[in-house]
Amino acid sequence: MSCVKLVFPFFLACCSLCGFGENAGMMSAAALPAGTTLPVIFVKSIDANNSHVGDAVMAKTMQVVHLPNGAVIPKDTRVEGHVVGIQAFHFDATPYAHQKPSLLSIHFDRLEAAHRSIAIDLSVRALASAVDSRDAAYPHGIDETDHVGTRTLIGGTTFSPLEKRIASEDGDAIGYNRTDGVFARLIASGACSGSDSEQSVAIYSPDACGVYGMGGDYLADSGREGSGTFTLAQRGHSVKLYAGSTALLQVNETTRLRAENR
């Protein structure tokens, strides 16, 4: 069969890209639903002092993402974008001047894997520093009796790595720790809505929303209004998004998974 152009559910871990001919029925119904989350880690640092509009931005998925039709987006799938706006910090010495923040605007354009490209529209649900992201990925002992350690997800949810069920303070199940990652139904918090379907959250709490561990950084625009562009702002010095920082991205609109050769 030809592999020049395919419509397919996504890159199934157990199949080659040229082996989707048997799944034509599932291909035609394939979609990445609005609200689907993609936990990603940034590969390279981006600095408002030396970056330029058009510079490439790359992140990778931190764990698999399960789609409703049974397909998966594998771990380490590339999520690519570019810088669409930038403003380095300049101190205004005018007496009583209101200092303008530094700005960094990024738009994620597509998913890339095995020479296939899928256009996508994403917003940022939560964003965390490299330090907070690293700490959330591993268990830490909370006292001398905690020999196994406790994992604290970004947003504050805690659980034992030996337990499959992640519970709230009231004992209700709010997520599950599985062999292929951490999954949960999202909990409404701040400007972030909840979800009825289970989502991939990786190192994030089900109610994580906003910016974590970045000092004066904040999200001036999350991209939720359909622009697909998120803007990080910082006062006092120029914005820098370090490699190892992570984000919980969310699909704005249902996307038909149509792939083209790259």
C-alpha positions as CSV (number, residue, x, y, z in Angstrom):
1,M,0.0,0.0,0.0
2,S,1.1,3.6,-0.5
3,C,2.2,5.6,2.6
4,V,2.1,9.0,0.9
5,K,-1.1,10.1,2.7
6,L,-3.0,8.4,5.4
7,V,-5.9,9.1,7.7
8,F,-5.4,7.1,10.9
9,P,-6.1,7.0,14.6
10,F,-2.5,7.8,15.5
11,F,0.8,6.0,15.9
12,L,-0.1,2.7,17.5
13,A,2.8,1.4,19.5
14,C,2.4,-2.2,18.1
15,C,2.1,-1.3,14.4
16,S,4.3,0.1,11.7
17,L,3.0,3.2,9.9
18,C,2.5,1.2,6.7
19,G,0.3,-1.3,8.4
20,F,-2.9,0.7,8.8
21,G,-4.7,-0.7,5.8
22,E,-6.6,-3.2,7.9
23,N,-8.0,-0.4,10.1
24,A,-9.8,1.8,7.5
25,G,-13.0,1.9,9.4
26,M,-11.3,3.1,12.6
27,M,-9.2,5.6,10.6
28,S,-12.2,7.4,9.2
29,A,-13.6,8.0,12.7
30,A,-10.2,9.0,14.3
31,A,-10.1,12.2,16.2
32,L,-8.2,13.9,19.0
33,P,-11.1,15.2,21.1
34,A,-11.2,18.7,22.6
35,G,-10.0,18.7,26.2
36,T,-7.5,15.9,25.6
37,T,-4.4,16.6,27.7
38,L,-0.8,16.2,26.6
39,P,1.8,16.3,29.4
40,V,5.0,17.5,27.8
41,I,8.6,18.4,28.8
42,F,10.5,21.2,27.0
43,V,13.7,20.1,25.2
44,K,15.6,23.4,24.9
45,S,15.6,26.6,26.9
46,I,14.0,29.7,25.5
47,D,15.2,33.1,26.6
48,A,13.5,36.4,25.8
49,N,16.9,38.1,25.7
50,N,18.3,36.1,22.7
51,S,15.3,34.4,21.1
52,H,13.6,35.7,17.9
53,V,10.1,35.4,16.4
54,G,10.0,32.3,14.3
55,D,12.5,30.3,16.5
56,A,11.5,26.7,16.8
57,V,10.2,25.3,20.1
58,M,10.1,21.6,20.9
59,A,8.7,19.5,23.7
60,K,8.1,15.8,24.0
61,T,5.2,13.9,25.6
62,M,6.1,12.6,29.1
63,Q,3.9,9.5,28.9
64,V,1.4,7.8,26.6
65,V,-1.9,9.5,25.8
66,H,-4.9,7.1,25.3
67,L,-7.5,8.2,22.7
68,P,-11.2,7.2,22.9
69,N,-10.9,4.8,20.0
70,G,-8.2,2.7,21.7
71,A,-5.3,4.3,19.9
72,V,-2.4,5.9,21.7
73,I,0.0,8.8,21.3
74,P,3.3,7.3,22.5
75,K,5.6,8.7,25.1
76,D,8.4,10.9,23.5
77,T,6.2,12.1,20.6
78,R,7.4,15.5,19.5
79,V,5.2,18.5,20.0
80,E,6.6,21.3,17.8
81,G,5.9,25.0,17.7
82,H,7.5,28.4,17.3
83,V,8.0,31.7,19.0
84,V,5.3,34.2,17.8
85,G,6.1,37.1,20.1
86,I,8.9,38.3,22.3
87,Q,9.7,41.3,24.5
88,A,12.9,41.4,26.6
89,F,12.8,43.3,29.8
90,H,14.1,46.9,29.7
91,F,14.3,49.0,32.9
92,D,12.5,52.3,32.5
93,A,14.5,54.8,34.6
94,T,11.7,57.4,34.5
95,P,10.7,58.3,38.1
96,Y,7.7,56.4,39.2
97,A,7.6,54.6,35.8
98,H,5.4,51.5,35.5
99,Q,7.9,48.8,34.5
100,K,6.6,46.8,31.6
101,P,6.9,43.0,31.9
102,S,9.0,40.8,29.6
103,L,6.8,38.7,27.3
104,L,7.3,35.4,25.5
105,S,4.5,34.0,23.3
106,I,4.6,30.5,21.9
107,H,2.3,28.6,19.6
108,F,2.4,24.8,19.3
109,D,1.7,23.8,15.7
110,R,1.9,20.0,15.3
111,L,2.7,16.6,16.6
112,E,5.6,14.8,14.9
113,A,6.4,11.1,14.8
114,A,7.9,8.7,12.3
115,H,8.0,11.3,9.6
116,R,4.3,12.2,10.0
117,S,2.9,15.6,11.0
118,I,-0.5,16.3,12.6
119,A,-1.6,20.0,12.8
120,I,-3.0,20.7,16.3
121,D,-4.5,23.6,18.3
122,L,-3.3,23.6,22.0
123,S,-3.6,25.7,25.1
124,V,-1.7,25.5,28.4
125,R,-3.6,24.2,31.4
126,A,-0.6,24.2,33.7
127,L,3.1,25.1,33.5
128,A,5.9,24.2,35.9
129,S,9.6,25.0,36.4
130,A,12.3,22.5,35.7
131,V,13.0,22.1,39.4
132,D,9.4,21.5,40.4
133,S,9.0,19.2,37.5
134,R,12.0,17.1,38.5
135,D,10.9,16.9,42.1
136,A,7.4,15.8,41.0
137,A,8.7,12.9,39.0
138,Y,10.3,11.0,41.9
139,P,9.2,9.9,45.4
140,H,10.7,11.7,48.4
141,G,10.6,10.5,52.0
142,I,8.4,12.8,54.1
143,D,9.8,11.5,57.4
144,E,12.1,8.7,58.8
145,T,9.2,6.2,58.5
146,D,8.6,6.8,54.8
147,H,11.1,4.4,53.4
148,V,9.5,4.1,50.0
149,G,8.9,7.8,49.6
150,T,5.9,9.8,48.6
151,R,5.3,11.4,45.2
152,T,3.9,15.0,45.3
153,L,2.4,15.9,41.9
154,I,2.5,19.5,40.7
155,G,-0.6,21.1,42.3
156,G,-0.1,19.2,45.6
157,T,-1.7,15.8,45.2
158,T,0.3,13.1,47.0
159,F,0.4,9.3,46.7
160,S,2.6,6.3,47.4
161,P,4.3,4.9,44.3
162,L,3.3,1.4,45.5
163,E,-0.4,2.3,45.3
164,K,-2.4,2.2,42.1
165,R,-5.2,4.3,43.4
166,I,-4.7,8.0,44.0
167,A,-7.1,9.3,46.6
168,S,-8.3,12.7,47.8
169,E,-8.1,13.8,51.5
170,D,-11.7,12.4,51.7
171,G,-10.6,9.0,50.4
172,D,-12.2,9.3,47.0
173,A,-10.4,8.0,44.0
174,I,-9.2,11.0,41.9
175,G,-6.6,9.2,39.7
176,Y,-4.6,6.1,39.1
177,N,-0.9,5.3,39.0
178,R,-0.4,2.8,36.2
179,T,2.6,1.2,34.5
180,D,2.3,3.6,31.5
181,G,1.8,6.8,33.6
182,V,-0.6,8.7,35.9
183,F,-4.2,9.2,34.7
184,A,-7.1,11.2,36.2
185,R,-10.3,12.9,35.5
186,L,-9.5,16.6,35.6
187,I,-10.9,18.7,38.5
188,A,-12.2,22.2,37.9
189,S,-9.9,24.8,39.5
190,G,-9.5,28.5,38.8
191,A,-9.8,29.1,35.1
192,C,-9.5,25.4,34.3
193,S,-12.5,23.2,33.7
194,G,-13.0,19.6,34.8
195,S,-13.4,16.5,32.6
196,D,-15.7,13.5,32.5
197,S,-13.1,11.4,30.7
198,E,-9.8,10.2,32.1
199,Q,-6.8,12.1,30.9
200,S,-3.0,11.7,30.9
201,V,-1.6,14.0,33.6
202,A,1.9,12.5,34.3
203,I,3.4,14.7,37.1
204,Y,0.4,17.0,37.4
205,S,-2.4,16.9,40.0
206,P,-6.0,16.5,38.6
207,D,-6.7,20.1,39.7
208,A,-3.4,21.7,38.5
209,C,-4.0,25.0,36.8
210,G,-1.7,28.0,36.1
211,V,2.1,28.4,36.7
212,Y,4.2,26.6,39.4
213,G,7.7,27.3,40.7
214,M,8.6,30.2,38.5
215,G,8.7,33.1,40.9
216,G,7.2,36.1,39.3
217,D,6.2,34.4,36.1
218,Y,2.6,34.2,35.1
219,L,0.4,33.2,32.2
220,A,-0.8,36.4,30.6
221,D,-2.6,34.3,28.0
222,S,-3.1,30.5,28.2
223,G,-4.3,30.2,24.6
224,R,-7.7,28.8,25.7
225,E,-9.7,31.4,23.7
226,G,-8.9,29.7,20.4
227,S,-5.7,31.4,19.5
228,G,-3.5,28.4,20.4
229,T,-0.9,30.9,21.6
230,F,0.2,31.1,25.2
231,T,2.1,34.0,26.6
232,L,4.4,33.9,29.6
233,A,5.2,37.2,31.3
234,Q,7.7,38.2,34.0
235,R,8.4,41.5,35.8
236,G,11.9,42.6,36.8
237,H,13.9,40.6,34.2
238,S,13.4,38.8,30.9
239,V,11.4,35.6,30.7
240,K,13.4,32.4,30.4
241,L,11.7,29.0,30.0
242,Y,14.4,26.4,30.9
243,A,14.8,23.0,29.3
244,G,13.3,20.5,31.7
245,S,10.3,22.7,32.4
246,T,7.0,21.0,31.7
247,A,3.4,21.8,30.7
248,L,0.0,20.1,30.7
249,L,-1.3,21.1,27.3
250,Q,-4.9,20.7,26.3
251,V,-6.6,20.4,22.9
252,N,-8.8,23.4,22.2
253,E,-10.9,21.9,19.4
254,T,-11.5,18.3,18.2
255,T,-8.8,17.5,15.6
256,R,-9.1,15.1,12.7
257,L,-5.9,13.0,12.7
258,R,-4.9,13.5,9.1
259,A,-1.2,12.9,8.6
260,E,1.1,13.9,5.7
261,N,4.6,12.6,4.8
262,R,7.3,15.0,6.0
